[in-house]
Amino acid sequence: MPKNSKAVKRELDDDVTESIKDLLSNEDACDDSFKKSSLIVDSPEGEGKECDVEEGGSDGEEEERPAWNSKLQYILAQVGFSVGLGNVWRFPYLCQKNGGGAYLVPYLILLILIGIPLFFLELAVGQRIRRGSIGVWNYISPRLGGIGFASCVVCFFVALYYNVIISWSFFYFSQSFQQPLPWHECPLIKNKTSTCVVPECLKSSATTYYWYREALNISNSISEGGGLNWKMTVCLLAAWSMVCLAMIKGIQSSGKVMYFSSLFPYVVLICFLVRALLLKGSVDGIRHMFTPKAVQGTGLAFIAFTEAMTHFPASPFWSVMFFLMLINLGLGSMFGTIEGILTPLIDTFKVRKEFLTVGCCVLAFSIGLLFVQRSGNYFVTMFDDYSATLPLLIVVVLENVAIAWFYGIDKFFEDLKDMLGFTPYRFYYYMWKYITPILLMVLLCSSFIQLTMTPPSYSAWIEEEAIERTLRFPPWGIAVCITLMVVAIMPVPVVFCLRYFHIVDENNSGLSSVSYKKGRVIKESPQPEEDDDASLIHAKSPSEAPSPMPGKSIYRKQSSSGGTDANAAPNGRYGIGYLMADMPDMPESDL
């Protein structure tokens, strides 16, 4: 042992195999305070000399995982991700379609029994393991690592069509600075002898005509492509450019955006609520909301709401506020969705975030051109119904089962206790282990039955009749629907088979691996002091008394709120809390 060192006994836990790179990056959250710290060398005269500690490591070392600047940013990010466009145009439509006010009863029950437990589960797993979705499920069970890849694929599919809805909002937002609003009344056709209303608008309504003909210029069926809609193409480019610029620096930049994008929609919604309640017949409107009837999917936001705004005084102002709110809701969800794609890929393949972000957005925009052709709205419906709903349900079932039964619910509760400092409510124990997976399986079976009994179809706008008709997808359309579901779920069985038959080593991470044992300091005994020019930085637990220090000592000065550093290592860097397995005793500085 070197001079002026301490004999450190460590309690060793289970063997773990992990890459060297992961080992070195698995540091405690207190690294932030370490980066801001400095070393002070005390001389006998009491004079201290400060020198900067190395930040970020040497060249070639992995950069630290970015973190939120505050808990508030993290909470706002979760709110922005959870509350999106679907809450505006999908929830009211589903409410009206499935029984009106009675729909709220099963919704609230499933929110308590499925929604909240799963939301807490995913947040807790990510916070505990501190990896992307691919790394998380490789850690839980390597054979179930395909869950992480499947979630990335689902996120990519959702991002493809979700940003198209944001581009629609951009278009309406740009058209709202007019008095009167362009969808306020039907356009007129001037002939040589007379002026008449456009027949398609006369048969429907001004807002419906503007949505289908002016905004989408929609074709009569999904088989009629009709070429690109240049106005929507420009709006889609603007939407992806905004997402790319916000995400290219990660949460350091997007976190600041959350202060506006997450809070602004609620301000607008409250203003709309107050203004609507002051209108004549507001009670009838509330009654209509909970009466089974109206308008499908995206049409609720871009037809029904736009028509309502034409009856408001100062309608352009309310239109600008409404579509700015939709853009903010959409971007908040897109940030979380894109982060769910980028983070696992960066963790797994060790690529630069800037390059991956730009490449992902360019690829998504290129594929997204499918949605801005004249038949693009039908493809949005296809992706919304078949690429996300059923695959996402399968993914969450596997996530719940993997945590509760493969990793172990008791072990996971102990992890939560260590992380939170208290034991979560027992309610979550029974939800995660029994109730939630059973209900998810019931929903999954019901979805399969409905899918087999109902042929794939979509609502098409017939220009000549100016009405919507339900049409079946052509054979190639059905093949695309099946392909979307299969591609989204395929990573799960593929990864399972590759690792079950040992085609891919379960412990192979693409880097050289070492075996190590987890350890923690449980006792420290001071050694006789000897004269030396410098001493080691000694680790001590907060509960222990300070050990004697030599005449010249090096200690860490915290620039932020302090406390002792239990993981301080002799080489001046934070220790990682591990010892090499099957290695003879050696100085920690050599480790």
N, C-alpha and C positions, 0 to 999 in steps of 0.2 A: 504493500500500500504506500502511496506517496506521503511525503511529509505534510503535517497540518491537515490531514483528512480525517473523516469520521467513518467509523464502522457502521454501515447501514444494513439493517436486516429488512428484507422484503418478503411479503406474503405473496406466494405465487398462486395464480389461478389456472384456469384451463388453457391448454395449448390453442393458439390461433395461428393461422397462416395468412399472411397478407403481404402485399408488395412493399418494397422498401419505400417507394414514393408515397403510398398511402400511409405507411407507418410514420413517416416524417411529417405528413400533413395533418395527422390526427392530433392536433393540439387543442388545449382547452380554450374556452372563450376568453380567458384572461390574457390571451396573446395580444389583444388590443392594448391593454395597459402596458404590456412589456415593450411593445413597439415605441411607446411614448416615453419609456424610461431611459435613464442615463446611469452610467457608472460613475461613482465618486470614489476616489482613492484617498483615504485618510492618512495623513502623515502625523508623526508625533507632535508636530507643532500645531496641529489642528486645522491646517489649511487643506482645503479640498480642491481637487482638480477634476473637472467634468470632461467626459469624453463621450461622444455619441456612440450608441450601440448600433450594430449593423442592422439595418432594416431591410426586410424583404429577401434576405439571403444573398448569396453570391450569384454570379451569372449561371444560368442553366437550371437554377432551382425553381421549383414550382411556386407560383404566386399563391398567396393566401386566398381562401375562399371569401368572397365579398360578404359583408353583413349589413343589415339595416342600421341606419344611424340611430334609430330610437324604436322603442316598442310601439309608439304611435304610428310610425310609418308602416310597421309590420301589420298592425291591426287594420289600418286603412287599406293596405294592399289586399288583405284577405276579404275585406268588405267589397272592394272594387271588383275582385275576381268572382265573388259569390253572387253579387247583384249585377246583372247584365241586361242585355237587350231582351233576353227571354222573359224577364219579369215584366216587360212592357208590352211585347206583342204576342208572347206565347201563353203566359199565365191567364190573362183575361179571356183569350180565345178558348183555352181548355176549360176554364170555368164556365163559360157560356155553353160550350159544346156538351159538357158532361154533367148537366143537372143544375147549373147555376149555383145558388148558395149551398145546396147539398154537397157540391164538390169539395167545399172547404172542410167538411168533416173528415173524410178519408185523407185529405191532404195534410191536415194538422196531425192526425194520428201517425201517418207515415213519417212526417217531419220529426216527431219525437222519437219514434222507434227505429228509424233508419237514417234519416238525414243528419241529425245532430250527432249520433254516435259515430257514423262513418266520417263525418267532417272532423271530429275530434281525433279519430283514429289516424287519419292521414296526416294531420298536422303533428300529432305526437310522434309518429314513426319518423317523419322527416326531421323533426327537431332532435330526436334522440340519436339517430344514426348519422345525421349530418351529411347525407349524400343525396344525389339525384335518384330518380325512380329506379333506374337500372341498378345502381349500386345498392340501394336499399333492399331490393328483393333478392339480389345475389347474396347479401348479408343474411337475410332471413332464412333463405333456403336456395342454394345454387340451382337446384332443379326447377325451382319456380321463378328463376330469373327472367323468363320470358314475359312475366307480368309487367316488368319495367319497360321492355321494348314495346309491348302491346299498348301500354298507356301513352307512349310517345307517338305511336302511329295514330291512335285515336285523337290525341291533341292536334296532330298535323291535319287530319281530316277536318276537324272542327274549325281550325284556324282558316282553312281554305275558303269555306263558305261564310264563316262568321264575319270575316273582313269585308266580304261583299255587301253584307247588310250595313256595315259602317260606311261603305262607299255610297250606298243609296242615301244614307243620312247626309253625307257630304253634298250630294246633288241637291237634295231638298233644302239644305241649309243655304247653299249658294243661290237658290231661287227664291228665298224668303225675303230678300231685301227689295220688295216691290209692293207698291200700293195701287190697286188691290193685288192680292196674291194671285199668281198665274192659274191656280186651280179653283179660283173663286167662282167662275162661271164657264160655261161651254164656249169654245171658239166658234166663230162664224165663218161661213164660206160665201164669198161674194161671186155671184155670177154676173152675166151681162145685164140681166134684167132684175135680179132680186138678190137678197141676202138671206141665207138660211143657216140653221145650226147644224153642226157636223152630226150625221145620223148616228154614229156609234156613241157619241156623247149624249145625244137626245134619248137613246134607249137605256142608258145606264145613269150616270151622274157625272158632274164636273170633276169631282175628286177621283172617281173610279177611272174615268177616261184619261185623266192626266197621269195616273199611276201606270196604267197598262200601255198607253199609247205614247205619251210624251216622255216619260221616264224610262220605261223598259222597252218600248216599241216591240212588244212581245209577239211571238209567232203563235200559230194556232195549235201547235203540238211540239213535243220534244224532238220529233223526227225532222222538223224544219229548223235548221240551224239559223239561217238568215244573216249570217255575218256578224261582225263585231258592232256593238253599240259604242261609238266613239266617246260619247259623253260619259258613260259609265266606266269605260276603260280608263279615262283620265282620272275619274274619281277613285277607282281602284288603285291606280298608281299612287295617288296622293295618300290613300289610307295605308298602303304598305310602306311608303316612305316615312310616314309619321311613326309607325310601329318600329321600323328599323332604327330611326334616329333615337327613339326613346329607349330601345333595348340594347343598343350597341355598347353602351358602357355599363350595362347591367343595372342592379338595384341602386347603385350610387346615383344614377340619373333618374331612373323610373320612380325611385322612392320619393323624390321631391315632387314629381308630377302627381303622385297620389294625393297630396294635400288638396289639390284642386279637383282632379278627376273623380275622386271618391266622394267628396262632400258636395260639390256643385249640383249633381242630379237631385239630391234630397231637398236642396233649397228650391229648385225649380218645381219639383213635385208638390211641395208644400204650397208654393204660390199658386199652382194650378188647382190644387184642392180648395184653397180659400176662394179663388176667383170663381170656380165652378159652383161652389155652394151658394154664392151670392147671385147666381143667375136664376131666372125664373124657370121653374120646372126641374130644379136640381134633384128633388126627391124622386121624380119620375125617372131621371137618369140613373140614379142608384138602383131603383127597382129593375130597370132594364138590364143593368150590369149583372144581376143575379137571376135573370130569366133566361132559360135555355134558348139560344138563337144564334147570328150576325155574320160574321165576317171571319175568314180563315187566315191563320198564320200571320205572315207579314202584312197582310192587308189591313189588320187592325190598326197598326201604327201609321201606315202610309195611305190609308183611305179614311177610316173612321175618325182618327184623331185630326187629320188635316181638314176634314169637313167640319169638325167641331170648332176648330180654330178660326174658320171663316166667319163664325158668328160672334167672335170676341171683338170688342172694341180694340183698336190698335192691333189688329190681327198680325201684321208683319212682325211686331215685337214678340208676340207670344210664339209665333212660328220659329223665329230665330232661337229663342230660349229652348223650345221643345227639342229641336233637332240638334242643338248644341248639347243638350242633356243626353240625347241618344248617342251622340259621338263619344261623350265622356263615359257613359255606361259601357259602350262597346270596347273602347280602348282599355278601360280598367280590366275587363275580362281577357282581352287579347294579351295584355302584359303577362298575366298569370299563365295563359295557355302557351305562349311562346317560351316563357321561362321553363315550363314543363317539358319543352322539346330540347332547348339548348343545354340546360344544366346537366341532364344525364349524359348527353353526347360529349360534352366537355370533360366530365369526370371520367368517362370510359375511354375516349380516344385521345384525350390530352391535346386538343386543338385550340387555337387562339379564338377567343370569344368574338372578337370583331369580325374575323373572316367567316366564322360559322354563322353569325347573325346575318351578315349581308348575303351570304350564299343561300341561307334558308329563306330569306324574304324574297330574293330574286326568283328562286325556284317556285315558291308559293304564288308569286304574282304571275309567273308564266303559266302555271296550271290554272290559276284563277281566271285566265282569259276565257276558259270554258263557261264561266258563270256570267260573263258580260256580253255574250252574243245574244241574239234575240230570243233564243230558247233557254237562256241561262237561268231564268227563274225556276224552270222545271228541274234543272240539275241541282239547284239549291235545295229544293224539296226532297230530291232523291238522297242527297248527302245527309240532310237533316234527319230523315226517317231511317236510313239504313246504315250509315257509316258510323254513327255515334250512339244511337239509342241502345240497340241490342249489344254491340260489342262493349260499350261502357258498362252495361249491367253485368256482363260476364266478368269484366275486369274487377269490379268492386266485390263481386262474390268471391273471387279468388283471393283478393286482398284480405278480406275478412277471415276467410278460412285459413289462410297462411299464417296470420298473426295469432288467431285464437287456438289453432290446433297443431300447426307445425312448429312455430316458434314457442308457443305456450302462453296462455293468457296470464297465468300466475307469474311467469318470468317477466312478461311485459308490464304487469302491474308493479313489480319491483323496480323495473327500469323507470317507470313514471314517478314512483316515489322518490327515487334518487334524483331525478331531474327536476321535479317540482318542489320537493321538500315536504310533501304531504301525500297521503294516499287518496287517489280520486274516489269519487262516489262509487259505492258498490253497484249502483244502477248500471254503470258502463260495463262492469264485469259480466253481468248476466245478458246485457244487450249484445256485446261482442261475441260471447261464447254460444248463446242459444238463440235469442229472439231475432236479432238482426239477420243472421245467415238463413234462418228458416223463412223469414218473410222475403228475403231476396230470392231464395229458390222458388218460392210461390210466384213472385213477380216474373222471374225468368221463364218458368213453365207457362204462365199465362201469356207472356209475349210470344213464345214459340207457337202456342196454339192459335193466337190471333194472326200471326204471320202466315201460318199454313192455311187457315180458313179464309183469309182475306187476300185476294190477289193484289199484287203490287199495282198501285194506281196513283194518279196525280190529278189535280184540278187544272184544266186548261182554259184559257180565255179565247173564246170564239169571236173573232172580230165582226163577222157578218151579223151574228145574233146579239152581240154585246152582252153575253152572259158567260158564266163559268160552267163547264161540263167536266164530269169525272171521266177520265180516260185511263185505260190500262197501258202500262208500259209495254213497248214492243219487245220481242224476244231478246234483242241485244240489250235493251234497257234492264230487263230482268237479270240478264247475265252480269251487267255492271253492278246491280244491287247486291247480288250474291258475292261477287268478287270483293266489293267493299267490306262486307262483313267477314269474309274469310281472311282477307289480308290483315284486317285489324286484329284478329284473334290468332292467326297462324304462329306468331312468335312464341306463344305459350307452349303448344305441343312440340314445336321444333326444338326449342331449348331443352325441354324436358327429355326428349328422346336423345339428343346429342350428349347430354350429361348422364343419362341413365345407362346408356350403352357405352359410356366412356370414350365416345368419339372426341369429345372436348373435355379436358381435365377440369373438374369442378373447382380446383384451386388455382387454375391458370388465369392470370390477370393480364397477360401480355408483357409483364415486367418480371425481372428476377425476384423471387420470393424468398422470404426467410421465415423460420418458425420462431416465435417468441412467446413469452408468458407475460400476462398482465401482472402488475405488481403495485404495491403501495407502501409507503414508508410507515412502519409501525413502531419503530424504536430507533433512537439515535443515542450513541454513547460517545462523549468527547474523548479524544486521544490527547496524550500529553503534548503540550505546545512546544514547538521548537523554533528557533530563530530562522527566519527565511525572508527573502526579499518581498514575497507576496504570498497571499493565502488563497485557498480555494473559496469559492462561493458556496456556502453550506446551505443545504436544504433543511427546512424544519417545518413541522406541522404547526398550525396556529395554536394548538393547545399546549405546546411545549415551551418551557422557559428558554430564554436566549442562551445560547452556548457561549463559552468564553471565546473572545476574539483576540488575535494577536495584536501587536503594536501597530502594524500596518495592516489594514483590512480593506477589502473591496466589498461594497454592499450596493444594493439596488435602490435607487431613489425613484419613487413613483411620481409621475406627473399628474396622475388623476387620483381618485379616491383609493386609498391604499389597502392595507392588509398585507400579511406576509405571503410570500409566494411559495406554496407547498411544492410546486413542481420545478423550482429553480435548479438548474443543473450546474455542475462544476465548470463547464466550459463557457459560462456566461449566457447560455441560451436556455430557454425553458425546456425542462425535461419532458419526455413523453410518457413517462410512467410505465415503461416496459423494460424487461431484461431479456437478453438473448438466451435462448434455451440451450442446454448442453454446452455451456461455455464456462470455463474456469473463472474464478473470482479475478476481477481485473478492475483497474480504476475506472470510475464512471466517465471520466474525461476522455478515456479511450473509446468508450461507446459512442 
